Amino acid sequence: MAGGGACSADPPTRDETDGVITVETDTYNAPRYGTFVLNRELDELCTQSKSAPADEPAEDGEAECVEIDHSHDEAILDRLAKNMKALGLDQLSTADAGDADLYLVAGGVTADFWNMSKDFCIDNGSLKGCLASITDQELMVPSGSLILALVDQTASNDGELEVVWAASIDQRVAAGRSLAGSAGGAGGAAGAFDLDPWLDGIDQAFAQSSTLTGEEAQ
């Protein structure tokens, strides 16, 4: 696991944000992969459940989830695709999602915090199933963070999606505000949205992942 910022067992404070956390596995097998797919918009991550999709509304007694700003989805997904292509992979359309070797789940956290050590399920029209966490460490990332989970579709069975790499990107302070408004946590700082820190965070997530790049982490 590599991190670009501070993290702890407790939910991070505002001063502990602007971090890039990546979790790697030894099951990523680069020679086996040739294609990948991305959804056409960011998924909304509200509910962490082993049965209900992540975009389901929170249940009674739980904090309400906030709306995500989808106006920057295209730029974020384009940067993700650029980094995936730099690994030597070809991108397939969502219409051919089932034929892709890898599916990169990309979602914005709309709950107070997202626990990277917990499983979650997804049903976004081109991918359906549940993703098991690949870390036992309780990593709590706040509302507005970008969560990435790389699914090996060739090793996934019966809705059990095999995750081979994961990342969280939180650049709220650098960007001036979050991808989503505060759901009761630290929330984003006031000010105009600056997309560049988010794009830089995506580049950093890949650069510090030697499992993906085959190079020494930067």
C-alpha positions, 0 to 999 in steps of 0.5 A, spaced: 500 500 500 502 506 498 500 513 500 501 520 497 498 523 504 497 522 511 492 517 513 490 514 520 485 509 523 480 515 525 477 519 519 481 524 516 481 531 518 481 537 513 488 537 514 489 530 513 486 530 506 489 531 499 492 524 499 492 519 494 492 512 497 493 505 493 492 498 494 496 493 490 495 485 489 500 480 487 494 477 482 495 483 477 497 479 471 499 484 466 501 479 460 494 476 461 490 483 459 489 486 453 483 490 454 479 495 459 472 498 459 470 504 463 463 507 465 460 513 461 460 517 468 462 516 475 458 511 479 455 514 486 458 511 492 453 511 498 452 504 500 457 499 502 453 493 502 454 485 500 447 485 497 445 492 495 448 496 489 452 502 492 448 507 489 442 505 493 440 511 498 442 510 505 437 506 510 433 510 516 438 512 521 444 513 516 447 519 514 444 521 507 448 521 501 449 528 497 449 529 490 455 528 486 457 533 481 458 530 474 460 536 470 467 534 470 466 526 469 468 526 462 475 530 463 476 525 469 474 519 465 479 521 459 485 522 464 483 515 467 483 512 460 489 515 458 493 512 464 490 505 462 492 506 455 499 507 457 499 500 460 498 498 453 491 496 454 486 498 449 479 501 451 472 497 449 466 501 449 461 500 455 456 496 449 462 491 449 464 491 457 463 483 458 468 482 453 474 486 456 479 483 460 479 489 466 473 493 468 475 500 472 470 502 477 470 509 478 466 512 483 465 519 487 463 518 495 457 521 496 457 518 504 460 521 510 466 516 509 468 510 505 471 504 508 476 501 503 476 495 508 469 493 506 466 490 500 461 493 496 456 492 490 455 495 484 450 495 478 451 501 473 448 498 467 455 495 464 457 491 471 453 488 476 456 484 482 460 485 489 467 487 490 471 484 495 476 489 499 483 487 498 486 491 504 484 489 511 486 496 514 480 500 515 482 506 511 476 511 511 476 516 505 471 522 506 465 525 502 467 527 495 473 522 494 474 519 488 474 511 489 478 506 483 477 499 483 480 495 477 476 488 476 479 482 473 473 480 469 477 474 467 477 472 474 470 474 476 465 469 477 457 469 478 457 476 481 463 476 485 468 481 482 475 480 483 479 486 484 486 487 483 488 494 484 484 500 488 485 507 490 482 513 493 484 520 491 482 526 495 484 533 493 479 537 496 483 542 499 488 543 493 481 543 488 478 548 493 472 544 494 470 536 493 466 532 487 460 532 492 458 537 497 459 535 505 455 529 507 456 531 514 464 530 514 469 535 513 466 537 507 470 541 501 473 548 502 469 553 499 471 556 492 471 555 485 473 548 483 480 546 480 480 540 476 487 540 475 489 537 482 484 531 481 487 529 474 494 530 477 491 525 483 489 520 478 496 520 475 499 520 481 495 513 483 498 510 477 505 513 478 506 510 485 503 503 483 509 499 481 504 493 480 501 496 474 507 500 471 512 495 472 516 500 474 519 503 481 514 507 485 514 514 484 
